[in-house]
C-alpha cells in the first residue's frame, strides 16, 4: 500500500515537482497539496495522511506553527520538514514543534523519498547537517549559562537542596539562589522542578552519588 502524503510548499513549481517525483516512485500517494500553512492544517485534517512534508517559510502560517496545530489536533501525525534553512534556531523550533524529521532542499531527491518512508515507519529522518545542529545543541545545554550555572543546574536535577548544592560546590546558599534565578530566566522556566525536567531531557543531569 502506498504511503499517503500531504505536501506543503508556497512555491508552486517546487510543490508540483516534489509531488510528481514522489508519486513517480510508486511508493507514495500525494493525497493533497498546500500552498500555505493554514491550508496544510486543513488538508491534514481532511485526509489524515501517513506523512506530512512541510516547508517552513510559508504565508499565513509558517511550517513550525502549522506543525504545532496539526499535532494538537492529531497527536499521531508524522511531520517531516523540507526546507532550505539549516540554522540552529529554525531546526530546534521545528523539532520542538513536534516534527519527526528535518530534510533540506539541497539534498538528493532520493533523500526525500527515503525520509518519507522512514517517517511512515516511525523513524526520525534528519539531513546530516541538521543532525550536527541537534548534536551541537545537546553539547551546549543552554546558551548563555556559565559553567558554574551548569553545575548548579546539574545538582538541581539530582534533587539536592540549595544547602546541599552550596556545600558540594563550595559556595554560599545566597550564591546558589542567585544562580538559580539566572538559570530560570535563561531556560524560560518558573521553578526548580521545571529546570530539573529540562536538565534531564537535555542530558545535563549527572547521576547522584
N, C-alpha and C positions, 0 to 999 in steps of 0.2 A: 504494500500500500504506500502511495506517495506521501511525503511529508507535506502537510498543509501549512503554507506560509503567507503572512501578510508582509508586504514590503512598503516601507515609508521613506520617501526622499522628496525634497522640494524641487529637485532638478528633473524635469520631465524626461529628458534624454537618458539620464542616469537611471531613473526609475524604470523606464522601458527596457533598457539594456540589461539591467540586473534581472528583471522579471523574465525576460526572454531566455537569458542564459541559464537561469535556474531551471526553468521548465524544460529546456532542451536536454538537460541532464537525464531526464526520465525518472529522477528520484524525488522531484519536488512538484507540488501543485500550488501555484500562486493563487490563493483564493480571493485576495483583494490587494489593491494598491492605494497609497495615500500620499497626497502632496503636502500635508502638514500634520502636526502632532495631534490636533483635535480630531481630524478625520481618521487618523490611525487608531485613536482610542475607540471611536465609534465602530470602525471596521473590525477591530478585535472583539468587541462586544457582540457584534452581529455574526461573525464567522467562527469564533473560537478556534483559532489556528493552533498548530503544534508549536510553531516558532514565529516570532515577530522580528523582522530585520529592520532596525530603526536607525535612521540618520539622527545626528544631534542638532545641527543648526537648521531649524525649520520655523516658518511663520506661525503665529497664533499660540503655539505650544511647542517648546523645544523638546528634543528627544528624551532628556532626563525627566522633565516634568511629565511627559506623556507616559514614560515608563512607570513612574510612580502611580499615575491614575490607573493604568492598565492593571498593575499588580494589586492595587487597593480593591479593584472590582473582581479580579481573577488571580488570586494568590499563586496559583499553579502555572501561570503564564511564563513562557521562556523567551525573554527578550535578548537579542544579540545586537549590540551597537555596531553600525557600519558607518565610519566617518573618516574625515581627513585629519581630525585632531588627535594628537597623541600627548598633549600636555598633561601634567600631573593632576591639576585641578579638574579638568574635563573628565579624565579617566576615573578618578576616585568619586566624583559626583555621580557619574553614570552607574558605577558599581554600587555605590551607596543607595542609589535609587532602586536597585534590585536587578539590574541587568545581569544575565548569567554569563555573557561573553562580550568581548570588545575586539572588533576587527577593523583593519584600516583599508581605505580605498586604494592605496598604492600597492597593495598586495596582489598576488596572482588570483585570477578568478576561481581557481580550484580551491584556494584557501577559504573563500566564502562558502562554497558548497560543503567543504569538509566541516566548516564551523556550524552550518545549519544542521547537518547530520549529527554532529557531536551534541549540539544543544538539544535536539529532539531526543537524544539518548540520555539526557540529564547531565552531560558533561559541561565544562566551562571553557569554551574556546577563547584563547587570548592571543593576539598577534605578539610576536617576540618582543617588539619594542614596548608594548603595553605590559607584558609580563615583567619586564625590567622595572617599569614605573611602579608596579604593585610591590615588587620585592624591595625597591628602594624606599617606598613609603613605610614598609614594615621595619626596615632597618632604622628609619628615623621616626620614632614613635609619635612625636608631636613637635612640629617645627616651632621654635621659639622657647622650648623648655631648656633650662640649663641642665648640666649633668647632675647637679645636686637635686634639682626638682624631679628629674627622672628617678633618682634613688628614692626620694620621698614617695613618689607615685608607686614605685615597686613595693615599698613597705606597706603602703595603704592597701594594696591589692592582696596582701597576705592576711589582712585583718588586724594589724597591730594598732594600738592606740597611739596618740600623739606622744605620750610619755615614753612608751617603748621605742618609738621611732627616734625620739630625741636621744635616748640612751645609746641605741645602736649606731647612730650616725655621729655622736659626739657633738650635738648642737642643743640649743635650748628649746623648750616647748613653744615659746613665743616664735622662734625662728621657724619651727615646723608649721605653725599656724599661718605664718606669712607665706611660706612656700605653697601651702595648700590653697590659699586664696588665689595666688597667681595661677596655679595648676587648674583650678576650677574655671577661671576666666579663659585660659587658653584652650582648654578642651571643650568649653561650652557646656559644662555640666553644673548641676546645682549642689551636689553634696558628695561626700566621700564614697558612698555606695555606688553612685553613677561613675565616679572616677575609677573605682576598683573594677567595675564591669568593663569599662573602656580599656583599662590596662590589660585585663585578661584576654579580651578579644583581639587586642593588637600586639600580643606577645611581649608585654612589658613586665608582667609579673614574674617574680622569682619564686622558687619553692621555699616554704617555711622551713626553718631549722632550729 
